[in-house]
């Protein structure tokens, strides 16, 4: 961290104001520490209070979501939307439905989204939203009633030129459909106000695959440029078994790697023969089942209900794709002791600061979330373009653009890192490259 009194004062202010929001503070501290040299190099930032504005969302809304369950009982959840920064485009970022959702989680995700969207090179600002509603175990009718109630309030804050939400944990095609239908009914307009839509009503080919595939394009490029290596023949641990994990597994296998793990919030499976993708998809995508069923169906696989032990499996490459802070310092140490060479993040902020220190101290090639998992929002941006044009591009067209965006992110990160650190410091590089574009736009637009 630099000795700059300006940065120290920003950090102090964040601690005072947001000390009760640990995930948000964690994200802010990480970014401030790594962009310090770029901030020191540009006195205009301090002169215009740019960092004070950068860490403060433009708007944060919290609202009541009341709905009726299948037994006729009234349920009340909390809904959120943070509109963090619109300097380079309309707010853009997913909606998360999970019982752990709170103000800290939404603000950390929104803050990260600003930098991630900037890195894609597309004109998108950053936002995020969600609710502490738990879709697990709910009927389709209950999920629909919840989504309709949620959108009844959210619709007054969003729009195709204002704020364009998408999916995240717990929000897939089913939920986006219900949300979109309710927006259309209330506003009496068909517009590209949500991304991640089904193909029948304005969705983009390759959006479902985008985050997982993008993670692999990014990591393959980084391996190639910084280690002269590739996925071919590597053993890989992937956590999670949702949208990101499944398509990361698919692309890793097609690049010649063997993926040996999958998990959910209850436990993980280890399959030394390599995960059978058809069975994984059948359990998790087609039937919303639990990962334990994989071990019941595949004799070479074992199940453990200690979720964090997934990182004790010896692998060359680890791709955390479940949730925040799923790799702590001890898990990172285990990975390193067992020979891991690369960690790239499909999930948002899956590594704690202590874990990142372990990667750094042991020369692990580390691909931070805001760069490595930007493929999802990148293709969401491409879905917005297709909606505006009233056209649909082919799978290969979208996938090709995704690949170009992910390889460009590696190049931008390496260039920014080389200016202030070493080219393989992809974390500093991503933070600086993402920040400088947003900061330039904020400077140009005056004090807002
Ligand atoms: P899904 O809901 O499809 O899957 C989430 C997976 O993570 C499930 O296997 C889930 O298990 C597990 N999980 C969720 N919460 C926890 C928890 N608290 N502890 C342990 N495991 C948990 O979500 P996605 O695949 O879309 O998202 C995964 C990660 O990727 C998130 O961090 C998300 O923010 C990030 N991401 C997603 C993008 C996208 O396009 N979808 C884009 C960029 C980032 P269980 O079923 O038991 O809950």
Boltz pocket constraint, residues with backbone or C-beta under 6 A from the ligand:
constraints:
  - pocket:
      binder: B
      contacts: [[A, 98], [A, 100], [A, 167], [A, 168], [A, 169], [A, 170], [A, 171], [A, 207], [A, 211], [A, 240], [A, 241], [A, 242], [A, 243], [A, 244], [A, 245], [A, 263], [A, 264], [A, 265], [A, 266], [A, 289], [A, 307], [A, 321], [A, 322], [A, 323], [A, 324], [A, 346], [A, 347], [A, 348], [A, 373], [A, 374], [A, 376], [A, 377]]
      max_distance: 6.0
